[in-house]
Amino acid sequence: MAWILLAALHLLWLYAQGSSAWNHTDISNYWLRSEIGERLLVAYVKASTTKEEWLAAVDQAPGPDPLISIDCSQPDSRAGCLGAEYRGYPSIYLEELDHPTFWYQGPRRAGALLHWMARLARPLVPETLDADALAKFKTADETVFVAYLGEDTAAAAVFADIAFRYREEFSFGTVTDPEVIRAQGLEPPAVVCYKLVDGDTVSLNEIKGPEELDAWIKEASRPVLSELTVLNHQRLLDRGSPMVYVFAPTERERQALRKVLYKFAKNHYDSLTSATVDPFVFPDLMAQLGLEPGVFPAGAVHQLSKDRIYHYPKGRSLSASALQEWGLDVYQGRIKPWTPLGVTTTYEKAEATRTATRRVSIKNIPEVKIRVAGRDEL
């Protein structure tokens, strides 16, 4: 039983120290995982870019799963940090003996991280909800999908496949009780997306097939102002609408920008795709967009249909009204797109809409394949 006492002391030390400093675990003591037999959330780090949010997650974690961090800058940790070295720092994994290891690819926020852990702890098949469970489940995650199925087994199978595909991003549940479905004012089969962050819901009144449901899931889950992640970047690009990127180095700064720019993003929800970006998760994206690395806050619009990039003026305050005014200048042709050094671009003087002779390649963004399509709102 000595190992139980050791484990308990170790975890108490982690939580007691959580509010003031990193609680790095010596990688040589990693054997504790196999002795405890529990899941571990492990952060492999080299810098303090996620320190504040990670320690907040340690403080807020409700369950027994320990959260530990490993300092990969230490010479004796390098062998155990090879996976993180390949994917970049910080790398966060959910690890459990004799089970698949999951790599966290969501926002570097404490709340998002804890929701991810909770999702992976749920059964692979969406749980069936009664009236009481449904009320709680609607707010159990930032994005929740509930299928109101009745006795439609075909729709249930399609929904289960989609739920498995997106289990790391969203939470999924089903309702089969006819009385509960009627109380929601729905006719089965139907799916409702509950978005806690935006405080709204989106409904799908018919499940036609897997492709239609997949397309709806992608669009219904899109928040008013997205947080760019490895998982959603390509999905956002596939909309074809102009991409509005806003960069800030800390979660606190990004959260402040999300509040300030929410109204702008909501007003242009259908025509633009707005997202805040953690530059440490996408270290090459600023340079690919022609922005000066390390200068924050920074913003750019990528008009995908014509592959044109417009820089928000450096040093200008970012507010909904300022962004709206600048966007109008872009739309009316008063601002020229960025031209990479050594590339020639021609513009027709008489027209606000210009034709560019250059192409900006951003194919080197990790995990992203660019497909250009869409409209010309900017």
C-alpha positions, 0 to 999 in steps of 0.5 A: 500500500506504500505506493498509494500513499506515495501517489496521494502525496504526489497529487496533493503536491501537484494541486497545492503548487498549482497556483504559483509555479509549474509542477514538473514531474521528473520523467524518471518517476513516470513509472507512477502511471503504471502503478496507479493504473489511471489515466494521465493528462501529460503536458510536454513543455519547453516554455511557459506559454501554456502555464497559466491555463494549465495550472488553472486546469489543474486547480479546476479538474473535478475528477481523479485523473492526474494532470502532470507536466514534464519539462522537455528542456531538461537533458534527462527528459529528451528521450521521453519527449520525442513525440512532443519534439515532433509535434511541437511544444507544448504537446498535451496527451491523454495517456492510459496503459493498454489504451490509445493515446490521444493528442490534444488539438483544441484551444489552449484554455483550461475549460476547453482542456477539461471538457476534452477530458470529459468527452473522452471519458464518455462511452463511444456510443452516444448515451441515451438521455431521459428528461433530467439527464437531457437538461444537464447534458445541454450545458455539459460542454461548449458544443453539444449535439442531441439527436431526438430519434424515437425508434428510427434505428437508421438515423441512430446508426448515422448519428453514432458514426458522426459522434465517433468521428467528432468525439474529441471536439463535441459531446453527443447524446440521444433521446428516444422517449416520445414524451421527452421529444414532444416536450422539446417541440420536435418531430423525430428524427431531428438533431439540435446543436446547443452552443453554450458559448454563444448561447444559441441553438441550431436545429436539423429537422431531418437526417437524410444521410451521413454526408448531409449530417456531416456537413451540417455538424461542421457548420452548426458547430461553428461559433460566432468567433472561432478559436483556430485549432489544428482540427478546425482550420481546414474546416473553416477554410473549406467554407470559402468565405474570407478568413479573418485572423486575429493573433494574440500571444496569451489566452487572456488577450485572446479572450479580451479580443473575442469579447471586443470583436464578438459583435463584428463577428456576429454581424458578419457570421454568414459572409466571413469566417472570424477566428482568434489565433494562438501564434504558438500553436501556429508558429508559421502562420503569421509569416505565411500571411505576411505579418511581422512575427512577434508584433501583437495584436495583429490581424489579417483577412485572407480572401480565399477566392482570389488568394488576396491577403490584407493586413490590419494596420499595425498599431491600430486598436482592434475594436468592432467599429475599427475593424468594420471601418477598415473592412469597408475600406478593403471592400471598396478597394481603398486598400491594396492587398499585401504583395510578397517581396519579389512578386509582381501584382497588377491592378486595374486602376478603374475598378475596385476589384483587382486581378492579382498575378501572384499566388500566396502559398500557405501550404506549409501550415501544419495539418492544413491542405488548402482548397480555394473556393467561395465568395467575394465579400471582401 
